[in-house]
Amino acid sequence: MSEETIVPFFSPKNIFTTEVRGTQHTYYLTGVIGPPENYVELCNILRSSGPQDEVVIRINSRGGSVASERMIVNAIEESEANVVAFIEYDCMSAATGVFLAAHKHGWARHIQFMAHCAWWGAIGKNPDIKSQTEFGLKQMEEEIGDTYTGLLTEEEISLCNDGKEFWFGAKELEERMERFYEYRASQPCNDPTCTECGSEGEGEEANLSFDEMLDEIATKAAEQTLKKIQSKFNLAPKEKKPSAKTQKALDQAKEIRDTVENLETKLNQD
């Protein structure tokens, strides 16, 4: 998608808007990532943009506030727009989380990408420091795994949590991102209406034929009917003999299933 050249000093803000098919917003994430209140406008644009829009985040940052990073990542994950992250030169620490959360990625010929665990501290009374430290370590390890899985191996994530830094230039980042895309493609999109991905078993159900779906519906309906009857009359299978009234209801349920199976047989013959 082409971009117009916009002279930065025309606006005191970090957001520049270019009209395309929808609307393209360009945000420059530069310098230290500061407190969350500095990124409310960016998050609002991410959340309010539609599928026809594009939000480009150009990154030249050595990192900063994890709280701000998580807020921006949350907004990207909720955004209906096409979110593109581009590394101008520096992309380190918290900035890497923003970069990886985007839907599409790009980078310049010469870049510095660095992944590591968070730098933080605790303040308070002895018990407070202990509880903060225990919680903080667990929380940060979870965030490291959530952010870098696919880009780093399990062993590298463990080393990262132990304090090792991982530095990549443009060429190595390209190789890493190929594996990251493969990992991302293997994950469900968490959209309950999606028929192209999902947890194990959902894809198989989506590919059932009409006859198979009919048979499955009939089986489930009969099983649910039997369970409701057994629950209503407090029946324990193989332990109590049903009354005449209950047996009649069971026989009706069986007739329903037989009717559906006969219909399926007829459809197969046709």
GIVENZI-V830386 format. One record per pair of residues at least 24 apart in sequence whose ideal C-beta (glycine too) atoms are under 7 Angstrom apart, sorted by the first residue. I is the first residue (numbers start at 1). GAP is how many residues later the second one is. Records with the same first field share a line. If there is no record, write none. Layout:
I = GAP / GAP
//
This chain:
1 = 53
15 = 26 / 27 / 30
20 = 34
21 = 31
22 = 28 / 30 / 31 / 32
23 = 30
24 = 30 / 32
25 = 24 / 30
26 = 30 / 32
27 = 28 / 30
28 = 30
29 = 28 / 29 / 30 / 32 / 66 / 69
30 = 30 / 31
31 = 30
32 = 32
33 = 28 / 30 / 31 / 32 / 35 / 36 / 61 / 62
34 = 30 / 31 / 34
35 = 30 / 33
36 = 31 / 32 / 35
38 = 30
39 = 29 / 32 / 33
42 = 30
43 = 28 / 29 / 32
46 = 29 / 30 / 33 / 35 / 37
47 = 28 / 31 / 32
49 = 30 / 31 / 32
50 = 30 / 31
51 = 29 / 30
53 = 28
54 = 27 / 28 / 30
55 = 24 / 26 / 28
56 = 28 / 30
57 = 28 / 41 / 45
58 = 28 / 30
59 = 26 / 27 / 28 / 29 / 32 / 36 / 39 / 40
60 = 28 / 29 / 30
61 = 29 / 30 / 34
62 = 28 / 30 / 31
63 = 29 / 30 / 31 / 32
64 = 30
65 = 29
66 = 28 / 52
69 = 25 / 28 / 29
72 = 26
73 = 24 / 25 / 28
76 = 25 / 26
77 = 24
87 = 24 / 26
97 = 50
100 = 47 / 51
105 = 72
107 = 63 / 66
109 = 61
110 = 60
111 = 58 / 59 / 62
112 = 55
113 = 55 / 60
114 = 51 / 52 / 53
115 = 33 / 37 / 45 / 51
116 = 44 / 49
117 = 27 / 43 / 44 / 46
149 = 34
150 = 29 / 30 / 33 / 34
151 = 25 / 29
211 = 53 / 56 / 57
214 = 50
215 = 49
218 = 39 / 42 / 43
222 = 31 / 34 / 35
225 = 28
226 = 24 / 27
229 = 24
//
